[in-house]
Amino acid sequence: MEKVSIIVPTFKEAENIPELTRQIDVALKKTKYKYEIIIVDDNSQDGIDQKVKELEKNYPVKLKIRLNEKGLSSAVIAGFELASGEIFLVMDADLSHPPEKIPEMLDKISKENFDFVIGSRFVKGGSAEHFNIFRTLNALVSRMIARPFTSVKDPMAGFFAFKSSLLEQKVKLNPLGFKIGLELLVKLNPRRVTEIPIQFQERLYGKSKLTLKQQILYLIHIWRLFRFKFRTLSEFIVFSLIGASGMVVDLSFVFISYDILNLNFRVARVIGFVFALTSNFMLNRKFNFPKNGHGIIKQYIRFFIVSLTGFAVNWTISVYLYETRPFFNKYYLLAAFLGILGGLSVNFLGSKFYVFKQVKEK
């Protein structure tokens, strides 16, 4: 008999737990599945401990109260650590996810060998009829933003099940907000994923936790996932943005050196270049590439060499195009742009694979 661990994160949900537990038991009582309900509460102090104590007399339910952490996603991960089933299922405590759909989700994994099953609002037969215009628009935009990571219709779903063996990959999970399902889809990379339709219901008690803060956390979470799945591209984007900030530093020090300190223009350009290069180096070292075995001085010298090489490539491409191709006499800015692009590519590749190359630990 296969066992399913049902993880339910809670905060101020004590009133919902008895009915949720009863409905889960009704849904699974006549199936082949053995179950446990693991409630992870963020120290609500709403009497949930007493509720669960009563439920434990008749149902396989247990409670973990977290005192030092908060957040739905981290609560779910804490639940995984306590779970013992071959299948993990995550659902909300507010009865918005229909417990009667649990057997169908489990059968998709147990009988049809899917790795990950989503209770979806947005496939044929699914619905979220109580959503107002704001929540409908929010769901649409959130799905569009998540599109580069997965093709599922409802990647924001909080009602899903998967083979617990997927967690044997030892991938680090660090989601923000409450979109733990998307985190698992991206980092565990299940091969066989399916969705079943559900009628998403209005919560029984309590209030929605969808806030502006959660929306901001979602965007930060998306950027983290982008860095995980498209690491080189994300590094190039950050490298380019840092390079743009370096241009501001360069021009600022040229102005200070030439206009305020009355230094020679050539000297001012050298000062601007050195300060911009140093700014770019420190920002890339801090935010874009991990620190490794090379010391900062060695890295800085390498970065200086790479930057000079990139500048030489930039200058060579733009001047060559301008002087040898009549087309670029008229469109000289395009020649300059192609030079910048070539120099940027050299700088990025040199930084990634030479300056900040990761050193394997011995």
NORKAQUI-V933683 format. One line per field, one symbol per residue. ss: DSSP state (A for helix, B for strand, O for the rest). phi: phi as a letter, one per 20 degrees, with the letter a starting at -180 (. if undefined). psi: psi as a letter, one per 40 degrees, with the letter a starting at -180 (. if undefined). Layout:
BEGIN
ss->???
phi->???
psi->???
END
This chain:
BEGIN
ss->OOBBBBBBBBOOOAAAAAAAAAAAAAAAOOOOOBBBBBBBBOOOOOOAAAAAAAAOOOOOBBBBBOOOOOOAAAAAAAAAAAOOOOBBBBOOOOOOOOAAAAAAAAAAAAOOOOOBBBBBOOOOOOBOOOOOAAAAAAAAAAAAAAOOOOOOOOOOOOOBBBBAAAAAAOOOOOOOOOOAAAAAAAAAOOOOBBBBBOBOOOOOOOOOOOOAAAAAAAAAAAAAAAAAAOAAAAAAAAAAAAAAAAAAAAAAAAAAAAAAOOOOAAAAAAAAAAAAAAAAAAAAAAAAOOOOOOOAAAAAAAAAAAAAAAAAAAAAAAAAAAAAOOAAAAOAAAAAAAAAAAAAAAAAAAAAAAAOOOOOOO
phi->.fddddecfcbmcgfefgfffffffffdgddeeeccddeddelfldnfffgfgffffcceccccdeedcbpffffffffgfeecefcdcdbfeemfefgfeggfffffefedmfebcdededegneabfefefffffgfffffffegfebeffcfefddbcbfffffffmffdbfdmcdfffgfffeelffdcbcdfcefdfffcncfdfcfgffffffffgffffffecffffffffgffffffffffgfffffffeeeelegfffffffgfffffffffffffeddcffcfffffffffffffffffffffgffffffffedcggefedfffffffffffffffffffffdcfdgfeffe
psi->hihhhhhhhihfeddddddddddddddedeiehiiihhhhhffdfeeddddddddddeigiihhhhdeiihddddddddddeieidhhhhiieeedhhdeeddddddddddefidhhhhheeiheiigdehadddddddddddddededieidgeeiehiiihdedeeefhhhfiiaffdddddddddfhdhhiiiiihhiiidiaiiehiddddddddddddddddddgddddddddddddddddddddddddddddddefiiddddddddddddddddddddddedhiiaeiidddddddddddddddddddddddddddeehddeddgdddddddddddddddddddddeddfhhhhh.
END
